[in-house]
């Protein structure tokens, strides 16, 4: 099987990783249990099913190829220089039992998830894990899925996780177009098109780079959200009712996403004030990822992301004014499009040669704090109920990677009428993460009160 070259942004995620800043996504699913042995049965099922999922057998290895024109052009990624890149390929020694692990019963699922999230995935094996954690009461168990961002983005990770859950009715994935066999040398007939494309991409990269630089000239780091890395992790979760979100949205306008981001701003305000860090004048810069994936994309598992950048109105005391500020900022971002501002920095990955990602990855990872203070991302989930071994999934908390120099990342998913906020934080910098999660539900209650009849 021909190795599948990593898309530029995948390669960037692979190379900016460090021991203290693993670049994996996570999702903590909570299942109701019919018996105390449900967790062990679930672990057996996951291992058995993983063996039959091709995407879970893929490892990532280095590719030292000086020039390859046809492959990038076929994918619509005009990046001919793959020297120093990486590719996905099947692992001939794949052992699903190594990736699916059953743990001892735990009283708190998030406490165990935080410890597991801080451990990097093994880079010489398929970069994913599934950890089954039985509950001490025997009435529930949790599964923590971890996928390296170079293996899958949020949508791809969802597809891979769904493949090991109980079968459900979902649209079949579109088959990937067959690719012509490649020789050792590039087809000279493609050189003029490649040159024109490279020049066009250079101009586009310079334009994006200038926009990123302009948006990053003035930074006002929020001390509570930025800290020296300790390599430790803590997770927490909060749940709000989607009907309450719609009630607020209908009362004041905007989108569901506007309300969810405003809740984050209000929760941060409560949290900062209660821990003794004044929220007055605080406006942390939030990166809001935006998917650029097209329905018929030729590279379905590659990360295709840009982002919006906005200042969260944490320092605004009135909740409706905070929501209005979020709505206005998001409207401006949408009008400008995802190719402007510091949030567009991910687009530069498409224009950097593979060797540049390998050499510059550590520097890019350290520069994240110059662009944003906190990540707030949404992860889509199917509207149907999910099960594992017949046990219903009752809640799912998504987790985002934590960038270097940042103490907190927030991911949001809607499932079965509820919005789940998943928090990942540096455990030493944010020991009171549970209090921040509780502030989310308090902020939602406040918005309902001020928007009610």
C-alpha positions in Angstrom: 0.0 0.0 0.0 1.4 3.4 -1.0 2.2 5.7 2.0 -0.2 8.6 2.4 1.7 11.8 2.7 0.7 14.1 5.5 -1.1 17.3 4.6 0.9 20.4 5.6 -1.1 21.2 8.7 -0.9 17.5 9.8 2.9 17.7 9.4 2.9 20.9 11.5 1.1 19.3 14.3 3.4 16.3 14.2 6.5 18.5 14.4 5.5 21.1 17.1 4.8 18.3 19.6 7.0 18.1 22.7 7.0 15.9 25.8 5.3 18.7 27.8 2.9 19.6 25.0 1.5 16.5 23.3 -0.6 17.3 20.3 -3.5 14.8 20.7 -7.2 15.3 20.7 -9.3 13.6 23.4 -12.9 12.7 24.1 -14.2 11.3 27.4 -17.4 9.4 26.8 -19.5 8.3 29.8 -21.7 5.2 29.4 -24.4 3.8 31.6 -23.6 0.2 32.7 -25.8 -2.8 33.1 -23.3 -4.6 35.3 -20.0 -4.2 37.1 -18.3 -6.2 34.3 -19.5 -3.8 31.5 -16.2 -1.9 31.4 -14.2 -5.1 30.8 -16.6 -6.2 28.1 -16.3 -2.8 26.5 -12.5 -3.0 26.4 -12.7 -6.4 24.7 -15.1 -5.0 22.1 -13.0 -2.0 21.4 -9.9 -4.2 20.8 -11.7 -6.6 18.6 -13.3 -3.9 16.5 -10.1 -1.8 16.2 -8.4 -4.7 14.4 -10.8 -4.2 11.5 -10.6 -0.4 11.1 -7.9 0.5 8.6 -7.5 4.0 9.9 -6.5 2.8 13.3 -3.7 0.7 11.9 -1.9 3.7 10.4 1.4 4.8 11.9 3.4 7.9 10.9 6.9 7.6 9.6 9.4 10.1 8.1 9.7 10.5 4.4 12.9 11.6 2.8 12.0 12.3 -0.8 13.5 15.4 -2.5 10.8 16.1 -5.1 7.3 14.8 -5.8 5.0 16.9 -8.0 2.1 14.6 -8.9 0.9 13.7 -5.4 0.5 17.2 -4.0 -1.2 18.5 -7.2 -3.6 15.5 -7.1 -4.6 16.6 -3.5 -4.9 20.2 -4.4 -2.0 21.0 -2.0 0.6 22.8 -4.1 3.6 21.7 -2.0 6.1 19.9 -4.2 8.9 19.6 -1.7 8.3 16.6 0.6 11.9 16.3 1.7 11.8 15.9 5.5 8.0 15.2 5.5 6.0 12.3 6.9 3.4 9.8 5.7 0.8 7.5 7.1 1.2 3.8 6.4 -0.1 0.6 7.8 1.7 -0.8 10.8 2.7 -4.4 10.0 3.0 -5.2 13.7 -0.3 -3.5 14.7 -1.6 -5.0 18.0 -5.0 -3.5 19.1 -4.5 -4.8 22.7 -1.6 -2.4 23.0 -3.9 0.6 22.2 -7.0 -0.4 24.2 -6.4 -0.5 28.0 -8.6 -1.4 30.9 -8.0 0.5 34.1 -9.0 0.0 37.7 -12.3 1.4 38.8 -12.2 5.1 39.5 -14.4 7.4 41.6 -13.9 10.4 39.3 -13.5 10.0 35.6 -12.1 13.4 35.0 -9.3 12.9 37.6 -8.2 9.8 35.7 -8.6 11.5 32.3 -6.4 14.4 33.2 -3.6 12.0 34.2 -3.9 10.1 30.9 -4.2 13.3 28.7 -0.7 14.4 29.9 1.0 11.3 28.5 2.2 11.7 24.9 1.2 9.0 22.4 3.9 6.6 21.1 5.3 8.0 17.9 6.5 4.7 16.5 3.1 3.1 16.7 -0.4 4.1 15.4 -0.9 7.3 17.4 -4.1 6.7 19.2 -5.4 5.1 22.4 -8.6 4.1 24.1 -8.7 3.9 27.9 -11.7 2.2 29.5 -12.3 3.3 33.1 -15.0 1.5 35.1 -16.9 3.5 37.7 -16.6 2.4 41.3 -20.4 2.2 41.6 -20.7 -0.4 38.8 -23.4 1.7 37.2 -21.2 3.5 34.6 -17.9 3.4 32.8 -15.9 5.9 30.8 -13.8 5.6 27.6 -11.1 8.2 26.9 -10.2 8.3 23.2 -6.9 9.9 22.3 -6.0 10.7 18.7 -2.9 12.5 17.5 -3.9 15.7 15.6 -1.6 14.5 12.8 -3.7 11.3 12.5 -7.1 13.0 12.6 -8.9 16.3 13.1 -12.1 16.4 15.0 -14.3 15.1 12.2 -11.9 12.3 11.3 -11.5 11.3 15.0 -15.2 11.1 15.3 -15.4 8.7 12.3 -12.6 6.5 13.8 -14.3 6.4 17.2 -17.7 5.6 15.7 -16.1 2.7 13.8 -15.4 0.9 17.1 -18.8 1.7 18.8 -22.0 -0.2 18.1 -23.1 -0.1 14.4 -25.4 2.8 13.6 -26.9 4.2 10.4 -24.5 6.8 9.1 -23.7 7.8 5.5 -20.9 5.8 4.0 -17.6 7.7 3.5 -16.9 8.8 0.0 -14.3 6.6 -1.7 -11.0 8.3 -2.3 -10.1 8.7 -6.0 -7.6 6.3 -7.3 -4.2 7.9 -7.8 -1.9 7.2 -10.8 1.3 5.4 -10.2 4.3 7.7 -9.6 7.8 7.4 -11.0 11.0 8.5 -9.4 11.2 11.7 -11.4 8.5 14.4 -11.8 6.5 14.7 -15.0 8.0 17.6 -16.8 4.6 18.4 -18.4 3.5 19.4 -14.9 6.3 21.8 -14.3 4.8 25.0 -15.8 1.6 24.5 -13.9 3.5 23.8 -10.7 5.6 26.9 -11.2 2.6 29.1 -11.7 0.9 27.5 -8.7 4.0 28.1 -6.5 4.2 31.7 -7.5 0.5 32.2 -6.8 0.9 30.4 -3.4 3.9 32.6 -2.5 1.8 35.7 -3.0 -1.0 34.3 -1.0 1.3 33.2 1.8 2.9 36.7 1.9 -0.6 38.2 2.1 -1.7 35.9 4.9 1.6 36.3 6.7 1.3 40.1 6.7 -2.3 39.8 8.1 -1.1 37.5 10.8 1.8 39.9 11.7 -0.5 42.9 11.9 -2.9 41.1 14.2 -0.1 39.9 16.5 1.8 43.2 16.9 0.0 44.1 20.1 -0.4 41.3 22.7 -1.8 41.6 26.2 -1.3 38.2 27.8 -3.8 37.2 30.5 -1.6 35.9 33.3 -4.2 33.3 34.6 -4.3 31.8 31.1 -0.6 31.8 30.2 2.1 30.1 32.3 5.3 28.3 32.0 4.6 24.6 31.1 4.8 21.9 33.7 3.7 19.0 31.5 0.8 18.2 33.9 -2.8 18.0 32.9 -6.2 18.3 34.5 -9.6 18.0 32.9 -13.1 19.0 33.8 -16.6 19.2 32.2 -19.8 21.2 32.3 -23.2 20.6 30.8 -25.9 23.0 29.7 -29.2 22.3 28.0 -29.4 23.2 24.3 -33.0 24.4 24.8 -31.7 27.1 27.2 -29.1 28.1 24.6 -31.8 28.5 22.0 -34.0 30.5 24.4 -31.2 33.0 24.8 -30.4 33.1 21.1 -34.0 33.8 20.2 -34.3 36.6 22.8 -31.2 38.5 21.7 -30.3 37.3 18.2 -27.1 35.9 16.9 -26.1 32.3 16.6 -25.9 29.3 19.0 -22.1 29.6 18.7 -22.2 33.2 19.8 -24.1 32.2 23.0 -21.7 29.4 23.7 -18.7 31.7 23.4 -20.3 34.4 25.5 -20.9 31.8 28.2 -17.2 31.1 28.2 -16.4 34.8 28.6 -18.8 35.1 31.5 -17.5 32.0 33.2 -13.9 33.3 32.9 -15.0 36.5 34.5 -16.6 34.7 37.5 -13.6 32.4 37.9 -11.1 35.2 37.8 -13.0 37.3 40.3 -13.5 34.4 42.7 -9.8 33.4 42.7 -8.7 37.0 43.4 -7.5 37.9 39.9 -9.5 40.9 38.9 -11.4 40.6 35.6 -11.5 44.4 35.1 -10.2 45.3 31.7 -9.4 41.6 30.9 -9.9 40.6 27.2 -8.0 37.4 26.5 -7.4 36.6 22.8 -9.3 33.5 21.8 -8.6 31.4 18.7 -11.8 30.0 17.3 -10.9 27.3 14.7 -12.8 27.2 11.5 -13.0 24.1 9.3 -12.1 24.5 5.6 -13.1 20.9 4.8 -15.2 20.6 1.7 -17.8 17.8 1.4 -16.0 16.3 -1.7 -12.5 16.9 -0.5 -9.8 14.7 -2.0 -7.9 14.4 1.3 -10.6 13.5 3.9 -8.3 12.7 6.8 -6.1 15.8 6.5 -6.5 18.8 8.8 -8.0 21.7 6.8 -8.3 24.5 9.3 -8.2 28.2 9.6 -9.5 30.3 12.5 -11.1 33.4 13.8 -9.4 35.5 16.4 -11.3 37.6 18.9 -10.9 39.3 22.3 -13.3 37.7 24.8 -15.1 40.5 26.6 -14.3 39.1 30.1 -14.0 42.6 31.5 -17.6 43.6 30.5 -19.8 43.3 33.6 -23.2 43.1 31.9 -24.0 39.6 30.5 -26.1 40.9 27.6 -23.4 43.4 26.6 -20.8 40.6 26.7 -23.0 38.5 24.4 -23.5 41.6 22.1 -19.7 42.1 22.0 -19.1 38.4 21.1 -21.8 38.6 18.3 -20.2 41.8 16.9 -16.7 40.3 16.9 -17.9 37.1 15.2 -19.8 39.1 12.6 -16.6 41.0 11.8 -14.6 37.8 11.5 -17.2 36.3 9.2 -17.2 39.4 7.0 -13.4 39.4 6.7 -13.3 35.6 6.1 -11.0 33.0 7.6 -8.0 34.2 5.5 -7.4 37.3 7.6 -6.0 38.0 11.1 -3.8 35.9 13.3 -6.3 33.1 13.2 -5.3 32.5 9.6 -1.8 31.4 10.7 -2.8 27.7 10.1 -3.1 28.5 6.4 0.6 29.3 6.2 1.3 25.6 6.7 0.2 24.9 3.2 2.9 27.1 1.9 5.9 25.8 3.9 8.1 23.0 2.5 8.1 19.8 4.5 11.6 20.4 5.7 10.6 23.8 7.0 8.0 22.2 9.2 10.6 19.8 10.6 13.1 22.5 11.4 10.7 25.2 12.4 8.2 23.2 14.4 9.6 23.8 17.8 9.8 27.5 17.2 6.2 27.7 16.0 5.1 25.8 19.1 6.8 28.3 21.3 5.2 31.3 19.4 1.6 30.2 20.0 1.3 32.6 23.0 2.0 35.5 20.7 -1.1 34.8 18.7 -3.7 33.8 21.3 -4.3 33.2 25.0 -6.9 30.5 24.8 -8.4 28.0 22.3 -12.2 27.7 22.1 -13.2 25.1 19.6 -16.4 23.2 18.6 -16.4 19.5 17.8 -19.5 18.2 15.9 -21.2 15.0 17.0 -23.9 12.9 15.4 -27.5 13.6 16.5 -28.2 9.9 17.0 -27.6 8.0 20.3 -24.4 6.1 20.5 -23.8 2.8 22.3 -20.9 0.5 23.2 -21.8 -3.1 23.8 -25.4 -2.0 24.2 -24.5 0.5 26.9 -25.8 4.0 26.0 -23.4 7.0 25.7 -24.9 9.5 28.1 -22.3 12.3 27.9 -19.2 13.2 25.9 -16.6 15.8 26.8 -14.2 16.8 24.0 -10.6 17.8 24.8 -8.3 20.0 22.7 -4.5 20.1 22.8 -2.8 22.6 25.1 -0.4 24.9 23.3 3.0 25.9 24.8 2.8 28.7 27.2 -1.0 28.4 27.6 -2.8 27.1 30.7 -6.3 26.4 29.3 -8.1 25.0 26.2 -11.9 24.6 25.9 -13.8 22.3 23.4 -17.5 22.2 23.0 -19.9 19.5 21.6 -23.6 19.2 21.4 -25.0 15.7 22.0 -28.6 14.5 22.5 -30.0 17.9 23.5 -27.1 18.9 25.8 -24.0 21.0 25.3 -20.8 19.5 26.8 -17.9 21.8 27.6 -14.6 20.0 27.9 -11.7 21.7 29.7 -8.0 20.8 29.6 -5.6 22.8 31.7 -2.1 22.7 33.1 -2.8 21.0 36.4 -0.3 23.2 38.4 -1.3 26.5 36.8 -5.1 25.9 37.1 -5.7 23.8 40.3 -9.2 25.1 40.5 -10.4 24.0 37.1 -13.6 22.4 38.5 -14.6 25.9 39.8 -14.3 27.2 36.2 -16.5 24.4 34.9 -19.1 25.2 37.5 -19.0 28.8 36.5 -20.2 27.8 33.0 -23.5 26.5 34.4 -23.9 29.6 36.6 -23.3 31.9 33.6 -25.9 30.0 31.6 -28.5 30.4 34.4 -27.8 34.1 34.5 -28.4 34.5 30.8 -31.7 32.6 31.1 -32.8 34.9 33.9 -32.0 38.2 32.1 -33.5 36.9 28.8 -36.6 35.3 30.4 -40.1 36.7 30.1 
